Amino acid sequence: MKPGARNLITDVAGLRVGNASDDHIKTGVTVLVGDTPFTAGVHIMGGAPGTRETDLLAPDKTVEQVDALVLSGGSAFGLDAASGVTQGLRDIGRGFAVGPHRIPIVPAAILFDLLNGGDKNWPTNPYAPLGQAALATANQNFDLGTTGAGTGATTATLKGGLGSASCVLPSGHTVGALVAVNALGTATMPTGHFWAAPFEQGAEFGGKGIGTPPKDLHPTKLSSNNTTIAIVATDAALTQAQCTRMATAAHDGMARALIPSHTPMDGDLIFAAATGTKPLSNPIEDTLWIGHAAATCLARAIARGVYHAYAAPNDPYPTWRTAFGSH
């Protein structure tokens, strides 16, 4: 499975990503938006999630397609980012039609980044404007690392960040992942080798190779300052139930790249998105490989998010490049 042309989730045609950051607060918002509505699902394995409109993504619910998905910092305050995205989409006439009204469907998930050295004494909640700003920047090309929802993200030992990766399957389907890495656990061994190293394509996160795992328990930041939230996407024509299965399978990638993951203090969550432009020729076999690809892309995206993080004032943790070299 080779990466797509950009090695970003936007290799799935029809998807765009926008980021907005506030470096003073050390937080931000990331938006995935489709040129047209797309089918979506979700699976949550963390013990402390923070979400908006995830219930409607269950396969038995009426609305099967959404206009955008939002990943945000800010804990519960960050859920307001979806309000800004919803307003921005309404302003351009997007949304589920109810009589003369358009109601944009914008599920969202948040991570906790309130103890990362940023100034959180804001006079008014900043996340709705950040959501609108992120939507306004949505493009096929976007930055990784200390940006968007990954602006203030951390892991147990290093700064986290925003990561993305993609691959093209032999079936012709494209799969991509987008993630804000803010884990209780670690993305690397003490030597700086990424847990996701077996899945690296080229030197997309440094080409450091595969290290020797430590025998002792790896350090964790035992606090509530956690949660890794992600989106996996494909151009395959999937039902909402198949999207849910894709999101479920993708959690394997989180477990491969972050140790430990899915803890009681993480809100680990994965959305799945399907644009539906390429039909399945063999539904059972195709969905199996799409799920596997989603997990592999997510593991790579997690490592890339940490690898591309850059230092900023008052950081509580070093970056990977600071700790283990720039190459």
N, C-alpha and C positions, 0 to 999 in steps of 0.2 A: 504494500500500500504506500504509494508515493504521495507527498504533500501536494496540495493544489498550488496554483500559480502564486498566490500571496502567502500561503501557509497561515491563513486566517479563516475565521468562520464565514467571512464574506465570500469565500470561494464557492459557497452555496449561492447560486445566482438568485438575485431578487432580495437579498438581505443586506442591510447596512447597519453599521454600529456608530454610535455617537458617544463621546465622553465629555464630561464637564468636571472640573476640579476646583476646590478652594484650598490653596496651599496653606493659608493662615489657619484654617480650621483643621487641616489635614484630613480631608474627606472628599468624596465625590460620587458621581452617578454615571452609570453606563446604561445605554439603551440599545436594544436590538429591535429594529423596525423592518417590516417587509414592504416591498413596493405594493403588495396587495396583502390582505389578511392571510394568515397561515394557521394550519392545524397545530395544536400545542397540547402537551401533557406535562406532568410533574411527578417527581418522586422525592420524598423527604426521608432521610435516614438519621439526621442529627437530632439530638434530644432537646434543643432549644431554638426552634426556628422562629423567624419573624416574617410574616407573609401578608399579601393582599391578593384577593381574588383567585387563590389557588383551588378553592373548592369547586369552582365552575369548570376546572380542567379535568375533573373525573369523567370517565367514559360514559356515564349514565346521565350527564348533564346536557342541557339543551344547546348551549352555544359551544360549537366545536372549534371555532377559529378566533384568533386574537389579532390585534393590530400591532402590538409591541410587547416586549418583555423588559422589565427593569431590574437591574442589580444596583443596590445603593449601600453606601455607608450610613452611619448615623443611628444604628439600632432603630427603635420604634419611631424616632423622629424622621428617619430616612424613608419610611413608607410614604411620606408626603411627596416624594419625588415622582411617584406615579400620578399624583394629581397634576403636576406640571406637565408631564407627558400627555396625559389625557386632554388637558386644555389645548396643548399645542396641536394635537391630532384633530380635535374638534374644529380648531380654527381653519384647518385646511380641508374640512369636509369628510374626514375619516370617521368610521365607527359603525356599529351595528344599527341598522335602520329600525326605528320605532316611530311609525307615523312620519311626521315632518322632522323628527329629531334624529341626530346621529350620536350614538353613545360609544366612544372608543373603549375597547376591552383591553386592559393593560395590567396583567398580573405582575406582581413585584415580590422581591425578596430582599432582605437587608442583612448586613453584617454589623458586628459591634466594633467600632473604632473610636470610642469616646475616651480612651485612656492612652492615646498614642503620642502625646506631646503637643497636640494642636490646641488652639484656644476655642473652647466650646461655649464661651459666654456670649453667644449670639443674641441680639435683641429680639429677633423674630426667626422662626424656623427657616433655614436657608434652602431646604431640599426641593420645594416646588420650583423655585427659579432655576436650581441646578438641573432639575429634570427637563425643564423647557430648553435650557441651554444645551444639554446633551442631545436632545432630539434635533435641535437646529444644526448640529455639527455632523449628523449621521452621514456616513460615507462608506465606500468599500475599503478604503485604507484608513487605518487608525493606529495610534501608538500603543505600545505595551509597557508594562512595568508600573511606575508611579504615576498613574493617571486614572481618571474615571473612578469607578467603585474600588479600585485598587490603590488609590492615592494614599490612604492612611493604613493600609493593611499590614499585618505582621504575621509571622509564624513564631514557633517557640524560640528560635535562635536567630532569625534573620528577618529583614523586611519582606513582606509579601508584595503582591502586586497584581496587575491585570495581565492575564495570559490568553493566548489563542493559538490554535493549530488546526490543520485540516488534512484530509487524505482523499484520494480517489480510488474507489474499489474496482476490481476487475469487471463488475457488473455495469460500470459506468456511473454509479451513484457517487455523489460527493457528500462527505460527512465533515463537520467542523465542530469545534468546541470553543467556548468563551468562558473565562472563569476569573473571579475575584478571590485571590488566595489570602485567607485571613485565619489560618488554622491554629488550633491548640497544639497540634503536633508539629513535626518538622518535615521539610521538603528535601532535606539532605542528611547524609551521614556526617559525623563530626569532621571528616576529611574534606567536606564540600562536594562529594559525589552525590548526585541526585538519585533519589530512590527510583525515579522514572527513567534512569539511564538506559535500561535495556530497550526502550522504545524510541530513543532519540533518532531523529532523521538528520544526517549530516552533523553539523555542529550547532544546531538550533538553540541549544542552551549550554554552549561552551565546549562541547566535545571532550569533556573531562574523562569520560569512560566510566566503567563499572568498578566501584570500590568494594571493599570488604565490610560487610555489615558488622556493627559492634555487637558484642555478646551481651552487654548490659542494657538495661532499659534506657531508651533515649530520652533526653530531657523534654519536658512539655511546659507550657506556660499555664499552670493550673489556675485559671481564672475564668471569668465570663467574657473575656476580650477576644472572642473567637468567631468562627463560622466561615466556611467556604461555600460560595454560591456560584452556580454555573448554568450555562445553556449549551446543549448539544443540538445540532441542526443537520438536516439533510434535504436534498432536493427530491427524495423519494416520495411517492404518493402513499402516505401512511394515514391510517385512521387515528382517532384520538386514543383508542386502546393500544395501538401499535406505538404511538408516541410515548405513552406511559411506559410501555415495555422498554423502549429505547432509553428513556431516562433512568429506569431501574438498572439496566445493564451498564450504563455509564458510571454508576457508582463504583464499579470495579476499578475504574481508572483513578478515582479519588483515593481508594484504598491502596493502590499501587504507588501513588506519588506522595502521600502524606501519612506519616506514622506517628501516633495513632490517628485514625479518622473516625467519623460517626460517633463521637463520644457524647456523653450526657450534657456536656457544656458547649458543644458545637450545634449550630443550626443547619448542618450540611444539607443542601438542597440542590436538585438539578431539574431545570426545565428542559423540555424537548420541543423542537420546532420542525415542522415538515412543510416545505413549500409546495410539494405535490406535482412538480413539473415532469418527473420521470416515473412511469409506472413500474410496478414490481413484476418481473417475469416469473419468478418463483417465490411466492410470498413467504414460505417458511425459511428457505435458504437465504433469501435476500435480507429478511429482517434479522436473522441470526448474525450475518456478517455486518450489517449496519450497527447493531448493538455492540458487537466487538470493536468495530472501528470507532464508535463513540467513546468507549472506555479508553482506547489507546490514545485517541486525540486529546481526551481530557487529561490523561496523565502527562502527556507532552506539554499541554497548555499550562498546567500547574507549574511545571519546571520553568517554562519560559517566563511566566509571570514573576517568579522569584529572581530569575537570572537577569531580567531587564530592569529591575527596580534600581532607582538611583537615590543617592543620599540627599537629605534635606535637613534644615535646622531642627533641633530638638528631637531627632529620631531616637526612639527607645532601643532600637536594634540596628546593627550594621547591615549593609547590603551584601549580597553574595559577592559582588565584584570587589567590595572593600575587604571582605574576609578572605577571599580565595583567589583574587587576581582578576584582571579585566578580560582575560581571554580564556 
